[in-house]
């Protein structure tokens, strides 16, 4: 990007970097009382504090739960006469109740196990009448899969927990691959908690309004299947609000907190940190005013047009760490992919540009904004270096150092009905320089993909953990087609 030159009067570029920094330096020197007096009442309201975490949707999520089994006591058969039915029923009930509380969903347990055709039919009638968001069916006998199937055929999303000793491969082979059903044949109760997140994530997606700041039109639509509401607002809505936004104590505190958290600071100056904090507060205000829960902006367009003195890279990182999606470049389905990761796994994703490294056969995922709490919103952050936005050399961008050896998952919604899914392992971080391109750049050795040149998609979202089966389960439950990058190199015949 070329450098913009002034003729000294600033009339050509009212919010250029040089002009804005000169103005903000004066503002910083002013006492808070005189600063407040210098802004009209509207400006003071613009600067009012908005709780970022409050922008994350928290819809009510209702699940029903029932145990199905043959009426005890019984002779022979799995799980076996030695198996403590009542002890395990109570243990699992307590475990799942605690898991529901952690996830933030309501779990209503049937008072008694279902032990007859009549009891199961009555429960099916109840489910159809009350229409919960999902039902958890726990098995306590090998020969009750017909009852599990009857419950699943209500059309209500069904989670089947079959602890080891209640299923053979033949029992689960078909039902476990059916849309709307998620079968957990395991002793791993954490998988049930993840299934609760799956139901919660679907409700959150439907409760979300994504603000797309791009173009010149205002319009709204709703995504099929996911139910996510999309509100488009003209691009000037953001940078014009930025111009009116007063500098506040919150911005100073944000700038100082980001500075303290950094392992190193290379390009950014104090003025850049303040600008970035102002961009952060501006985005919160626009989302609040538009009743939005997520945002994606034509950030490169605004930087290219020189209508903002700073890209929103740091703001987007802060949003992601708080569980609120801020996507780049007004890419709607990248933002939807970020939402999926945030809602389904309680951690930030990393929207990126994919680069093939052909000598080492790696995928490099690179962008100038990345959340730091890659292990989870409540987990300690990964190390971060504060850099400038590489393409413009403006503002504050995050170079987050990913952990080598860390398994990762890559997802990308192509549309509401199809999602690209791949996995790999982080093998290194790439510095700029010597490389060009974006500040957070990670090398990934791909799983199941012979040639890194063949990785599908653009602006994929990468996140910590091998969660292939969890993502597949979500997509199966809600009828989303999963595609993977080709295993064999393109153009080469397979045998």
C-alpha positions in Angstrom: 0.0 0.0 0.0 1.4 3.4 -1.0 2.1 6.1 1.6 -0.4 9.1 1.7 1.3 12.5 1.6 -0.1 15.7 3.0 0.3 19.2 1.7 0.1 20.6 5.3 -3.5 21.7 5.6 -5.1 18.3 6.3 -8.2 19.1 4.2 -7.7 16.1 2.0 -7.9 13.5 4.7 -9.7 14.5 7.9 -9.0 11.3 9.9 -5.6 10.4 8.4 -3.0 8.8 10.7 -1.0 12.0 11.0 -3.9 14.3 11.7 -5.6 12.0 14.1 -2.5 11.3 16.1 -1.8 15.0 16.4 -5.3 15.6 17.6 -5.3 12.7 20.0 -2.0 13.8 21.6 -3.7 17.1 22.6 -6.7 15.2 24.0 -4.5 13.0 26.1 -2.9 16.0 27.7 -6.3 17.5 28.6 -7.8 16.9 32.1 -10.8 14.6 32.1 -13.1 17.4 33.2 -12.2 19.6 30.3 -12.3 16.7 27.9 -15.9 15.9 29.0 -16.9 19.6 28.7 -15.4 19.7 25.1 -17.8 17.0 23.9 -21.6 17.5 23.5 -24.0 15.2 25.4 -24.3 12.8 22.5 -20.5 12.3 22.5 -20.6 11.6 26.3 -23.2 8.9 25.7 -21.2 7.4 22.9 -18.4 6.8 25.3 -20.5 5.1 28.0 -19.2 1.8 29.0 -20.6 -1.3 27.3 -19.9 -4.8 28.8 -18.4 -6.8 25.9 -19.4 -10.1 27.4 -23.0 -9.0 27.5 -23.0 -9.0 23.7 -22.7 -12.9 23.6 -26.2 -14.4 23.3 -27.4 -16.6 26.1 -30.7 -18.1 25.0 -32.6 -20.5 27.2 -31.8 -24.1 26.3 -34.1 -27.0 27.4 -33.1 -30.6 27.4 -35.1 -33.6 28.6 -33.4 -36.8 29.9 -34.6 -40.3 30.4 -33.1 -43.7 31.3 -34.4 -46.7 29.3 -33.8 -50.3 30.5 -35.5 -53.7 30.9 -37.3 -54.0 34.2 -34.9 -55.4 36.9 -34.1 -57.8 38.2 -33.1 -59.8 35.1 -30.9 -62.9 34.5 -27.9 -62.7 32.3 -27.7 -60.2 29.4 -25.5 -57.0 29.4 -24.5 -54.9 31.3 -24.8 -58.0 33.6 -26.2 -59.1 36.9 -23.1 -57.7 38.7 -23.7 -54.2 37.3 -25.1 -51.8 39.9 -28.0 -50.4 37.9 -29.3 -47.9 40.6 -25.8 -46.8 41.7 -24.8 -46.0 38.1 -28.1 -44.4 37.3 -27.7 -42.0 40.2 -24.0 -41.4 39.4 -24.7 -40.5 35.8 -27.7 -38.3 36.7 -25.5 -36.3 39.0 -22.7 -36.1 36.5 -25.0 -34.9 33.7 -26.8 -32.4 35.9 -23.4 -30.9 36.9 -22.4 -30.8 33.2 -25.6 -29.1 32.2 -25.0 -26.4 34.8 -21.4 -25.8 33.5 -22.6 -25.5 30.0 -25.6 -23.3 31.0 -28.5 -25.4 29.8 -31.5 -26.7 31.6 -31.8 -30.5 32.1 -35.1 -32.0 33.1 -34.8 -35.7 34.2 -37.6 -38.2 34.1 -38.3 -39.3 37.6 -38.3 -43.0 36.9 -36.6 -45.2 34.2 -38.7 -46.2 31.2 -39.1 -50.0 31.4 -42.0 -50.8 29.1 -43.4 -50.1 25.6 -46.2 -48.1 27.3 -43.8 -46.0 29.3 -41.7 -45.2 26.2 -44.8 -44.3 24.2 -46.0 -42.0 26.9 -42.6 -40.3 27.0 -42.7 -39.9 23.2 -46.1 -38.2 23.5 -44.7 -35.9 26.2 -41.7 -35.0 24.1 -43.8 -34.1 21.1 -46.0 -31.9 23.3 -43.2 -30.1 25.1 -40.8 -29.9 22.2 -37.5 -29.5 24.1 -34.4 -28.4 22.2 -32.9 -32.0 22.6 -33.4 -35.2 24.6 -30.7 -37.3 26.3 -31.5 -41.0 26.4 -29.3 -43.1 28.7 -29.3 -46.9 28.2 -29.1 -49.5 31.0 -29.7 -52.6 28.9 -28.4 -54.1 25.7 -31.9 -54.9 24.3 -33.6 -51.5 24.4 -32.3 -49.9 21.2 -35.8 -50.2 19.6 -37.0 -47.8 22.4 -34.0 -45.4 21.7 -35.0 -45.5 18.0 -38.6 -44.6 18.8 -37.5 -41.6 20.8 -35.1 -40.5 18.1 -37.9 -40.7 15.5 -39.8 -37.9 17.3 -37.6 -35.5 15.2 -36.3 -33.9 18.4 -32.5 -33.8 18.3 -31.5 -36.9 20.3 -28.3 -37.7 22.3 -28.0 -41.4 23.1 -25.6 -42.3 25.9 -24.8 -46.0 25.7 -22.1 -46.8 28.4 -19.8 -49.7 27.5 -21.8 -52.9 28.1 -25.1 -51.7 26.5 -24.2 -51.7 22.7 -22.6 -53.9 20.1 -21.5 -52.5 16.7 -24.7 -53.8 15.1 -26.8 -51.7 17.5 -25.1 -48.4 16.7 -24.1 -48.8 13.0 -27.1 -47.3 11.5 -28.7 -45.0 14.1 -25.4 -43.4 14.9 -25.1 -42.1 11.4 -28.7 -40.7 11.2 -29.3 -37.0 10.9 -30.6 -35.6 14.2 -29.0 -38.3 16.3 -25.7 -38.3 18.2 -24.7 -41.7 19.7 -22.1 -41.8 22.5 -21.0 -45.5 23.0 -18.4 -44.9 25.7 -17.7 -44.3 29.3 -16.4 -40.8 28.6 -19.0 -38.6 30.2 -17.2 -35.5 29.0 -18.7 -36.4 25.6 -22.2 -35.8 26.9 -21.1 -32.4 28.2 -19.8 -31.6 24.7 -23.1 -32.8 23.3 -24.9 -30.2 25.5 -22.6 -27.6 24.0 -23.7 -28.8 20.6 -27.4 -28.1 21.4 -26.5 -24.8 23.1 -24.4 -23.7 20.0 -27.3 -24.3 17.7 -29.6 -22.2 19.9 -26.9 -19.5 20.1 -26.5 -19.4 16.3 -30.2 -18.9 16.0 -30.2 -16.2 18.6 -27.3 -14.3 17.0 -27.5 -11.2 14.8 -24.3 -10.7 12.8 -23.5 -7.1 11.8 -21.8 -6.9 8.4 -20.3 -3.4 7.9 -19.7 -3.1 4.2 -21.1 -1.5 1.1 -23.6 1.3 1.0 -27.0 -0.5 1.7 -28.9 -1.4 4.8 -30.7 -4.7 4.6 -31.4 -7.8 6.6 -31.7 -11.5 6.0 -31.8 -14.8 7.9 -29.5 -17.8 7.1 -31.4 -21.0 6.3 -30.8 -24.0 8.5 -28.8 -22.0 11.1 -31.4 -19.3 11.7 -28.7 -16.7 12.2 -29.9 -13.1 11.5 -27.7 -11.0 9.2 -27.9 -7.2 9.3 -25.9 -5.3 6.6 -25.1 -1.6 7.4 -23.2 0.8 5.2 -19.4 0.9 5.7 -19.4 4.6 6.8 -21.5 3.7 9.8 -18.3 2.5 11.6 -15.7 5.0 10.6 -18.1 7.9 11.0 -18.9 6.7 14.5 -15.2 6.4 15.2 -14.7 10.1 14.3 -17.4 11.1 16.8 -16.2 8.8 19.6 -14.6 10.6 22.5 -11.4 9.3 24.2 -12.4 7.8 27.5 -10.8 6.3 30.6 -11.9 2.9 29.4 -9.8 3.3 26.2 -6.7 4.3 28.3 -7.2 1.3 30.5 -7.6 -1.0 27.6 -4.5 0.3 25.9 -2.5 -0.1 29.2 -3.8 -3.6 29.8 -2.9 -4.7 26.3 0.6 -3.2 26.7 1.2 -5.0 30.0 0.0 -8.3 28.6 2.5 -8.3 25.7 5.7 -10.3 25.6 7.2 -7.6 23.4 6.1 -4.5 21.5 7.8 -3.9 18.2 6.2 -1.3 15.9 3.2 0.2 17.9 3.6 3.5 19.7 1.4 4.7 22.6 -0.8 6.6 20.2 -1.4 3.4 18.2 -2.5 1.6 21.3 -5.0 4.4 22.1 -6.3 4.4 18.5 -6.8 0.6 18.7 -8.6 0.9 22.0 -10.8 3.6 20.5 -11.6 1.2 17.6 -12.5 -1.4 20.2 -14.9 0.8 22.0 -16.4 2.1 18.7 -17.2 -1.5 17.6 -18.9 -2.2 20.9 -21.0 0.9 20.6 -22.1 0.1 17.0 -23.0 -3.5 18.0 -24.9 -2.3 21.0 -26.9 0.3 18.9 -27.6 -2.3 16.2 -28.6 -5.1 18.7 -25.9 -7.3 17.3 -24.0 -10.2 18.9 -21.2 -10.5 16.3 -19.6 -8.2 13.7 -17.5 -8.4 10.6 -16.2 -5.3 8.8 -14.8 -4.3 5.5 -11.6 -3.5 7.4 -9.2 -3.7 4.4 -11.5 -1.4 2.4 -11.5 1.2 5.2 -7.7 1.1 5.6 -7.2 1.2 1.8 -9.5 4.2 1.5 -7.7 5.9 4.5 -10.9 6.6 6.3 -9.6 5.2 9.6 -6.2 5.8 11.3 -6.0 2.2 12.5 -7.2 -1.2 11.4 -9.4 -3.0 13.9 -6.9 -5.9 14.5 -6.4 -5.4 18.2 -10.1 -4.8 18.8 -10.9 -8.1 17.0 -8.5 -10.0 19.2 -10.0 -8.6 22.4 -13.5 -9.5 21.1 -12.5 -13.0 20.3 -10.9 -13.5 23.7 -14.2 -12.4 25.3 -16.3 -14.9 23.3 -17.7 -12.3 20.9 -17.0 -12.8 17.2 -15.3 -10.0 15.3 -14.6 -11.2 11.8 -12.3 -9.7 9.1 -13.0 -8.4 5.6 -16.8 -8.6 5.8 -16.5 -12.3 5.0 -19.9 -13.6 6.3 -19.2 -17.3 6.3 -15.8 -16.8 8.0 -17.7 -15.0 10.7 -20.2 -17.8 10.9 -17.3 -20.3 11.2 -15.8 -18.2 14.1 -19.2 -18.2 15.8 -19.4 -22.0 15.5 -16.0 -22.4 17.2 -16.8 -19.9 19.9 -20.2 -21.4 20.7 -19.3 -25.1 20.4 -15.9 -25.1 22.1 -15.8 -22.0 24.3 -12.6 -20.8 22.7 -11.6 -18.3 19.9 -10.9 -19.4 16.4 -8.4 -17.9 14.0 -9.6 -16.7 10.6 -6.7 -16.9 8.3 -5.3 -16.8 4.8 -3.9 -20.2 3.7 -0.4 -20.4 2.3 1.2 -23.6 1.0 4.8 -24.1 2.1 5.9 -26.5 -0.7 9.4 -27.4 0.5 8.3 -28.7 3.9 4.7 -29.5 2.6 3.0 -27.5 5.3 0.0 -25.2 5.4 0.8 -21.7 6.8 -2.3 -20.0 8.3 -1.7 -16.2 8.5 -3.7 -13.2 9.6 -3.1 -10.0 11.5 -5.6 -10.6 14.2 -5.8 -13.6 16.5 -7.3 -14.2 19.9 -4.8 -15.1 22.7 -6.9 -17.4 24.9 -6.6 -20.4 22.5 -7.1 -23.0 25.2 -10.4 -21.5 26.3 -12.0 -18.2 27.4 -11.2 -18.9 31.0 -7.6 -20.3 30.3 -4.4 -18.3 30.4 -3.4 -16.6 27.2 -0.7 -17.7 24.8 2.3 -15.4 24.4 1.6 -12.3 22.2 3.9 -9.8 20.5 2.3 -6.5 19.5 3.0 -5.6 15.9 1.6 -3.3 13.3 -0.9 -4.4 10.7 1.6 -5.7 8.1 -0.1 -4.6 4.9 -0.5 -0.9 6.0 2.1 -0.8 8.8 -0.6 1.0 10.9 -2.1 0.3 14.3 -1.8 -2.7 16.5 -1.9 -6.3 15.4 -1.4 -9.4 17.4 1.3 -11.9 16.7 0.2 -14.9 18.8 2.7 -17.6 19.4 1.0 -21.0 19.0 2.2 -24.0 20.9 4.3 -26.4 18.8 2.9 -29.9 18.7 -0.6 -28.7 19.4 -3.3 -30.5 17.4 -5.7 -28.2 15.6 -9.0 -28.3 13.7 -9.8 -26.2 10.6 -13.4 -25.4 9.7 -15.1 -23.2 7.1 -18.7 -22.8 6.2 -19.1 -22.7 2.5 -22.8 -21.8 3.0 -25.3 -22.7 5.7 -25.5 -26.3 4.4 -21.9 -27.3 3.9 -18.8 -27.1 6.0 -15.1 -27.9 5.2 -13.4 -29.8 8.0 -9.7 -30.8 8.3 -7.2 -31.4 11.1 -3.5 -31.0 11.6 -0.7 -30.2 14.1 1.1 -26.9 14.7 4.8 -27.4 13.9 6.1 -23.8 14.1 5.5 -20.0 14.1 6.7 -17.8 11.2 8.1 -14.4 11.9 7.6 -11.3 9.7 10.3 -10.6 8.6 11.9 -12.6 7.2 8.5 -13.6 5.8 6.0 -11.2 4.4 2.3 -11.3 5.0 0.3 -11.3 8.2 1.6 -11.1 11.7 0.3 -14.3 13.3 1.6 -17.1 10.9 1.6 -20.7 12.0 2.9 -23.8 10.2 0.5 -26.8 10.2 1.3 -30.3 9.2 -2.0 -31.5 7.8 -3.6 -34.8 8.7 -5.0 -37.0 5.9 -3.9 -34.5 3.2 -1.0 -35.7 1.2 -0.2 -32.3 -0.4 -0.7 -29.0 1.4 -1.5 -27.3 -1.9 -4.8 -29.1 -1.9 -6.3 -27.8 1.3 -9.8 -26.5 0.6 -11.2 -23.1 1.4 -10.1 -19.6 2.2 -10.4 -17.8 5.5 -10.6 -21.1 7.2 -10.9 -20.9 11.0 -8.2 -22.8 12.9 -8.5 -23.6 16.6 -6.8 -25.7 19.3 -7.7 -29.4 19.6 -8.5 -32.3 17.3 -12.3 -31.9 17.3 -13.1 -33.6 14.0 -15.6 -36.0 15.5 -17.2 -33.2 17.6 -17.7 -31.0 14.5 -19.0 -34.0 12.5 -21.5 -34.8 15.3 -22.8 -31.2 15.3 -23.2 -31.2 11.5 -24.9 -34.6 11.5 -27.3 -33.5 14.3 -28.3 -30.4 12.3 -28.1 -31.7 8.7 -25.0 -29.9 7.5 -22.8 -31.6 4.9 -19.2 -32.1 5.8 -16.4 -32.1 3.1 -12.7 -32.7 3.6 -9.7 -31.7 1.7 -8.6 -34.5 -0.7 -6.4 -37.1 0.9 -4.5 -37.9 -2.3 -2.7 -35.3 -4.3 -4.9 -33.7 -7.0 -4.3 -35.1 -10.4 -2.8 -38.4 -9.1 -4.7 -41.6 -9.5 -5.5 -43.5 -6.4 -5.4 -47.2 -6.0 
